[in-house]
Amino acid sequence: MAKKIPFHVLITRPLEEAAPLAEALKDQGHRVIVNPLLTLEACPLPVFSSLPKAWILTSKQALDALTRLDPERARPVFAVGAVTTGACQAAGFETFEGGGDGARLVDFIISHNLPGSAPYVHLSGEDIRVDVVKVLQNEGIAGVRAVVYRARENPVITPALESAFIHQTLTHAPFYSLRTAQIFIGLLKDMPLFTVKEVCLLALSKAILEELSCFEWRDCQVTRDPLGWLCEEGQKK
């Protein structure tokens, strides 16, 4: 039987989220470069006089604030995709998955609007792509947005990543957010000698895939679970 060749995976997520991904891949014998392109900063928690009808999360990064705002897990969560849904469920929340991106999530909430007059509360980052609350309000559904974290850009290529580009050793690059993809594009456009022609792109959504299509990749996949995809493919090699 042929010997399994380990992947060499680039992880660009914030350090708090990159660490467990890296450990899971290393446990399977893969090589990992952690090069965070975003740094997370928590914002002061909002104060609510009562709990909302339900929480809305368009990013797993708001989960820490959610657990502190609703320690009894008394309200359900509408989550944007599989990763955020899985994290909320693991934290003990009843969670509904909304389809993979902000627009689909809004459509899902509208079509599955819960009874009651209390507003939905969208726990979000400072920067958002889809104004979920505004769309809900336009449909006559009460909603409030609360910023619970900021994501600061960290547009730096570490020596380890630079070496991987020079020697073309990277095999896979999962991208979980459009903003991280945009930072990565800016970095590589300033480094014309770096290439991703030997790298398989794993995009959490079609929007991320389209954003990164400006580069020539060895292969491109849209997957709701990049880590699961890597682990499964790694077992096949």
N, C-alpha and C positions, 0 to 999 in steps of 0.2 A: 504493500500500500504506500502511495506517495506521501512524503512528509508534508504536513500542513505548513504553508508559508504564512507567517503572521502579517496582519495588516499594519500599516503605519498611518494612524488617524490624526487629523488636525481637529482640535476642539477649540472653538472661538467664543464659547459662552462665558458669561461672568463666572468668576472663580467658584462662587458658592454652588453653582449648577454644574460646572465643568468637573469638579472633583469626583462626585459619585459616578459620572459617566466614565471618567478616566480609570477609576478603580475597577469598574465592571469589565472594561475592555482589557486591562492589564491582567485581571484574573483569568482571562481566556488566552493569555499569551500574546496579546497584540501590543505593539508599540504605540505610544501616544505622545503628542505634543499639545500641551495646554497653552494657548496664546489668547487670553481674554481680550476681546475688543470693546467690551463694555464693563464698567464698574458700577455696582448698585449702591445706592444710598437711600436709606429709609427716611420717610417723611413723618412728621408728627401724626399720630392717629387722629382721625376725625372723631367728633363727638355726636352721637345720634340720641335723640330722646326716646326712640323705640327702634326695634329691629325692623328691617325692610321686609317686603313681600318675599324677596329672594335676592341673593348676591349674584353679581355678574363678574366673571374673571376672564379677561382676554390675554392673560399671561400668568404662568405659574409663579412669577416673581411677586405677585400680590398675595400669595398664600399665607405668608407669615403674618401680614396684617389681618387677613381674614380670620385666622385662628385666634387672634387676640380680641378681635371685635365680636366674635361669636364663639366663645369658648365652649358653650353647651351644644354647639352644632345644631341650633334650633331652626335654622332656615336653610332651604336648599340652595344649590349653586348652579347657575348656567355657565358652562365653561366652553372656551373657544374650540378646543381640539383634544385629541387623545392624551397628549402629555399632561396638559393642565387638568383634564378630567381625572386621569389616573392619580395625580398628586392630591387632588381634593378628596377623592374617594379614600385614598390611603390615610388621609388625615381625619376621616370619619364623617365627611359631609355627604348627604344625598346629592348626587350630581347628575346633571343632564348635559350631554355633549352636543355642541351646537353646529358641527359640520366642518370645522377646520380653519375658518377665517372669520373676520369680524362681520362681514356682510351676511354670511350664512347664519352666523350666530343670532344676529338681529332678526332675520326672517324666522328662525326657529323659535325665538322668544315670543314674537308676535303670534305665531300659529299655535303656541302652547302657553298662552297667557294664563297665569294663575289667577284664581279668584281673589277678591279683596281690593281695597283702595290704597293700601300702603304702597310706597314707591319701590321700584327696584333700585339697588345701589350698585353702581359699577366701580369696583376697586381697580384703579389703573395706575400706570406710570404717567409721568409728566407729559410724555409725547405719545400721541395716539394716532393711528391711521384711519380708523372709523369711529366717528362720534356716536357710539351706541345709544347714549341717552337722548341725544337730539333726534335721532331717527325714531326712537320709541315715543318721544313727546309728540312728534309729528303725527303719530298714529293714535294719539289720545291716551297713551300709557304713561303713567307717572314714573319718573326716573331721576336719580341724582348721581353725579359723578364725584368720586373722592380720590384725589391723588395720594397714593400711599408709598410711592418710591420714585426715585429718579435714576435714570441710567446714563452715566457719563461716558462719553466716547474715550476710548483708549487706543488710538490708532498707531500701534507700535508693533513692529515685527521683531520678535526675540531672536537672539543668536541661534537658538535651536531650530526655529522655523526657517530662518535665512539659510542655514546649512541644508535643511531638507529640500528647499527649493533649488539650491545650487546643485545638489547631488541627485535631485529628482527621485527622492525616496518615498514621498507621500503617496498613499494609495487611495485614501478616502477622506472626504471633508463634509461632515454633517453641518447644516445650517438651520437654525431654529427660528430665526427672526429676520425680517426684512431689513431692519436697521443694521444688524451685524453684517448682512450681505452687502449693504451699501458702503459700510466702512471698509470691508475687504476689497471691494472694487476700487475704492480710492487708493488703497495701499498698493495694489498690484499695478495700477496704471502709472504709479510713480516708480515702479520697478520693472521696466520693460524686458529685462532679461529673465525674470521669473515666469514660469509657465505652469499650467495645471493640466497639460495634455495627457499626463499619466495618472490623473486623479479622478476618482468617481465622486460626483457630487450627489449628496443626499439632502434633498430639500423637504422641509416640513410641509410646505404648501406650494401650489402651482405659482403663486405670486413670487415666492422666493426663487423658484427655478427660473422664471422669466427674467427676474432682475439679474441673475448671474449668467444668463445666456450670452452675455457679451464676451465671455471667455470660451475657448475651445476645451471641453472636458473629455476625458476618456469615455465616460458614461455619465448619464444623469438619471436620477430616480426621485420620484416624489413619494415620500413615505410618511405616514402618521407617527411612526416610531423608529427614528433612525438608529437608536441603540439596539432595538430588537432586530432590525434588519441586519446590522453589522454582526450581531451575535449569531444569527441564523446562517448568514452567508459564511461566517468564519468556521462554522461546524462542517460546512460542505467541502471546504478546501482540503 
